[in-house]
Amino acid sequence: MSTAAKVYLDYNASAPLCAEAADAMQPWLAGRVCNPSSAHRSGQRSRAAVEQARGQVAELLGCPPAAVVFTSGGTEADNAAVWGGLGWPPRGHLVISAIEHPAVMEPAAALRDLGVEVTHVPVDDEARVDPEAVRAALRPDTALVSIMAANNEVGSLQPVEKIAAIAHDVGALFHTDAVQAAAWIDLRPLVAASDLLSISSHKIAGPMGIGALYVRPGLDLAPLVRGGGQQGGRRGGTEATAAMVGFGAACARTLASRDQAVVRVVALRDRLEAMLLDSIEGMRRNGGEPRLPNTCHMSFARCDGNALVARLDLDGIAASAGAACASGVAHASPVMEALGVPAEYLAGALRLSLGYETTAADVDHAIDVVPTAVHALRAAGLEAVR
């Protein structure tokens, strides 16, 4: 097997920390870093850094800084939106899609256990939500509609603005999980259409453990995390200055680099897909257009996806068999099932996701290695049957 340097094609799981974020964080990782809520000068220096970072996140989102609530990541932001949107005690009806991230699916399941009625809107075979299907699911007591902006597995983009308008027609709040979208699309139109929107730092090459929830100005959202009244009482807990500063720097880098990166990465992704489709029989691409410019999700008949990921790792490629958050889960991906992927392809999923740093040489290596790995695993399977 190849001993080539590691090629990272798992950016949908996490984008490695960028230099801009690492450099910005450094002063806040050593020395005397103080609580941003402290009244003395050192504390106020930390407060100024936190608020500068909040402003950088707000600039990415196109919203007032006061509308940004820092969280521990995308999962907390989604939970805060879903639980907050239903209130406490929870009341009303919740509408979500069949392909939401577990960070939305799991709180929805918990709310259902508490008596909230939850409707799952199906998707078509290209992983798209039909706005009219959302309209049909709405009721007079619908309190919240939550539809992700971009699917983390297949990359499908949803008509967020249309669905938000439909939700607002019946007086419901609208939330979108934009965690996977933030690195690749302009979020400002989505923010303008939404009441709540979630993003995560490490998906845009910032540090892990920090994210944000956009809360529409004037919306009184019940806090998920209660404590010392930080962030205007909307999320308790001492602010993580270094993480917030790194997140802000990553937002600034995304704004400066995104448009150029999208053009380059789309070309690399399309070449990768075309060459693999030409080289491997019994392969299908999952999801349709529009989709994220960096995401290539495919399935192979007669090939186990987890075994394929392990084989590629030995061959110098970091990839995923699906959502990294569900690693180790034995059953088929709910997203693949929702798309109606034929049974012979369900177990053979592979997600290759590119990033700002992906090179043509990285793609060439994948074009060389993936077909060999698939053919080897298929041959090994046939040998085992004999």
Long-range contacts (C-beta under 8 A, 24 or more apart in sequence): 1-314, 1-315, 2-315, 2-316, 2-369, 3-316, 4-315, 4-316, 4-365, 5-316, 6-316, 6-317, 6-318, 7-316, 7-317, 7-318, 7-362, 7-365, 7-366, 8-318, 8-355, 8-357, 8-358, 8-362, 9-317, 9-318, 9-319, 9-352, 9-353, 9-354, 9-358, 9-362, 9-366, 10-318, 10-319, 10-320, 10-324, 10-351, 10-353, 11-183, 11-294, 11-353, 11-354, 11-355, 11-358, 12-152, 12-153, 12-155, 12-180, 12-203, 12-292, 12-294, 12-295, 12-320, 12-324, 12-351, 12-353, 13-320, 13-324, 13-353, 14-202, 14-203, 14-208, 14-324, 15-183, 15-202, 15-203, 15-204, 15-205, 15-355, 15-356, 16-205, 16-355, 16-357, 17-202, 17-205, 17-206, 17-207, 17-246, 18-205, 18-206, 18-249, 18-250, 18-253, 18-356, 20-249, 20-250, 20-252, 20-253, 21-205, 21-206, 21-207, 21-246, 21-247, 21-249, 21-250, 21-253, 22-246, 23-249, 24-245, 24-246, 24-248, 24-249, 25-207, 25-242, 25-243, 25-245, 25-246, 25-249, 28-241, 28-242, 28-245, 29-242, 33-241, 33-242, 35-238, 36-238, 36-239, 36-241, 37-228, 37-230, 37-238, 37-239, 46-239, 46-241, 49-241, 49-244, 49-245, 50-239, 50-241, 50-244, 50-245, 52-245, 52-248, 53-244, 53-245, 53-247, 53-248, 53-249, 54-244, 54-248, 55-248, 56-247, 56-248, 56-249, 56-251, 56-252, 57-199, 57-212, 57-247, 57-248, 57-251, 59-251, 59-252, 59-255, 60-182, 60-187, 60-199, 60-251, 60-252, 60-254, 60-255, 61-187, 61-188, 61-191, 61-197, 61-199, 61-212, 61-214, 62-187, 62-188, 62-191, 62-192, 63-191, 63-214, 63-217, 64-217, 66-217, 66-232, 67-214, 67-215, 67-216, 67-217, 68-212, 68-213, 68-214, 69-212, 69-213, 69-214, 69-215, 69-231, 69-234, 69-235, 70-210, 70-211, 70-212, 70-231, 70-235, 70-239, 70-240, 70-244, 70-247, 71-210, 71-211, 71-212, 71-213, 71-225, 71-235, 72-209, 72-210, 72-211, 73-200, 73-201, 73-202, 73-208, 73-209, 73-210, 73-211, 74-101, 74-103, 74-177, 74-179, 74-198, 74-199, 74-200, 74-203, 74-211, 75-103, 75-211, 76-211, 76-224, 76-225, 77-179, 77-198, 77-199, 77-200, 77-211, 77-212, 77-213, 78-103, 78-104, 78-107, 78-146, 78-175, 78-177, 78-179, 78-198, 79-103, 79-107, 79-224, 80-213, 80-221, 80-223, 80-224, 80-225, 80-235, 81-144, 81-146, 81-175, 81-196, 81-198, 81-213, 81-221, 82-107, 82-108, 82-111, 82-144, 82-146, 82-175, 83-107, 83-111, 83-222, 83-224, 84-196, 84-221, 84-222, 84-223, 84-224, 85-143, 85-144, 85-146, 85-173, 85-175, 85-195, 85-196, 85-221, 86-111, 86-116, 86-143, 86-144, 87-143, 87-222, 88-222, 89-114, 90-114, 90-115, 90-116, 91-116, 91-143, 92-116, 92-141, 92-142, 92-143, 92-144, 93-117, 93-118, 93-119, 93-139, 93-141, 93-142, 93-143, 94-118, 94-119, 94-142, 94-143, 94-144, 94-145, 94-146, 95-119, 95-121, 95-134, 95-137, 95-138, 95-142, 95-144, 95-145, 95-146, 95-167, 95-172, 96-120, 96-121, 96-145, 96-146, 96-147, 97-121, 97-122, 97-123, 97-129, 97-147, 97-148, 97-158, 98-122, 98-123, 98-334, 98-338, 99-123, 99-127, 99-148, 99-151, 99-153, 99-156, 99-334, 99-335, 99-338, 99-339, 100-146, 100-147, 100-148, 100-177, 101-148, 101-152, 101-177, 101-179, 101-323, 101-325, 102-323, 102-325, 102-326, 103-177, 103-179, 103-198, 103-325, 104-146, 104-148, 104-177, 105-334, 108-146, 121-147, 122-338, 123-156, 123-338, 123-339, 125-288, 125-339, 125-340, 126-156, 126-287, 126-288, 126-289, 126-339, 127-151, 127-154, 127-156, 127-286, 127-287, 127-288, 127-335, 127-338, 127-339, 128-156, 128-158, 128-159, 128-288, 129-158, 129-159, 129-163, 131-159, 131-162, 131-163, 131-166, 134-163, 134-166, 134-167, 135-166, 135-169, 138-166, 138-167, 138-169, 138-170, 138-172, 139-170, 140-170, 142-167, 142-170, 142-172, 143-172, 143-173, 144-172, 144-173, 144-174, 144-175, 145-172, 145-173, 145-174, 145-175, 146-174, 146-175, 146-176, 146-177, 147-174, 147-176, 148-176, 148-177, 148-178, 148-180, 149-176, 149-177, 149-178, 149-180, 149-181, 149-185, 149-187, 149-190, 149-197, 150-178, 150-180, 150-181, 150-184, 150-185, 150-291, 150-292, 151-180, 151-287, 151-335, 152-179, 152-180, 152-323, 152-325, 153-286, 153-287, 153-297, 153-322, 153-323, 153-333, 153-335, 153-336, 153-349, 153-351, 154-286, 154-287, 154-291, 154-295, 154-297, 154-335, 154-339, 154-351, 155-180, 155-287, 155-291, 155-292, 155-294, 155-295, 155-297, 155-353, 156-287, 156-288, 156-290, 156-291, 157-181, 157-185, 157-290, 157-291, 157-292, 160-190, 160-193, 160-194, 161-189, 161-190, 161-193, 164-193, 164-194, 165-193, 173-219, 179-203, 179-211, 180-292, 181-292, 182-254, 183-254, 183-258, 183-294, 183-355, 183-356, 184-258, 184-262, 184-292, 184-293, 184-294, 185-292, 186-258, 195-219, 196-221, 201-243, 201-246, 201-247, 201-250, 204-250, 204-251, 204-253, 204-254, 205-250, 205-253, 205-254, 205-355, 205-356, 206-246, 206-247, 206-249, 206-250, 206-251, 207-242, 207-243, 207-246, 207-247, 207-250, 209-240, 209-243, 210-240, 210-243, 210-244, 210-246, 210-247, 211-247, 212-247, 257-356, 261-356, 262-293, 265-293, 265-294, 265-354, 265-355, 265-356, 265-358, 266-293, 268-354, 268-358, 268-360, 268-363, 269-293, 269-294, 269-295, 269-296, 269-354, 271-363, 271-367, 272-296, 272-352, 272-354, 272-363, 272-366, 272-367, 273-298, 275-367, 276-366, 276-367, 276-370, 276-371, 279-367, 279-370, 279-371, 280-370, 280-371, 280-374, 280-375, 283-374, 284-341, 284-345, 286-336, 286-339, 286-341, 286-349, 287-339, 294-353, 294-354, 294-355, 294-358, 295-351, 295-353, 295-354, 296-351, 296-352, 296-353, 296-354, 297-349, 297-350, 297-351, 297-352, 298-349, 298-350, 298-352, 299-336, 299-341, 299-345, 299-346, 299-348, 299-349, 299-350, 300-345, 300-348, 300-350, 300-374, 301-344, 301-345, 301-348, 302-344, 302-348, 302-378, 302-381, 303-347, 303-348, 303-374, 303-377, 303-378, 303-381, 304-347, 304-348, 304-377, 304-381, 305-347, 305-348, 305-349, 305-350, 307-377, 308-348, 308-350, 308-373, 308-374, 308-377, 309-350, 311-373, 311-376, 311-377, 312-369, 312-370, 312-373, 315-369, 315-372, 315-373, 316-365, 316-369, 317-365, 317-366, 317-369, 317-370, 319-350, 319-351, 319-352, 320-350, 320-351, 320-353, 321-349, 321-350, 321-351, 322-349, 322-351
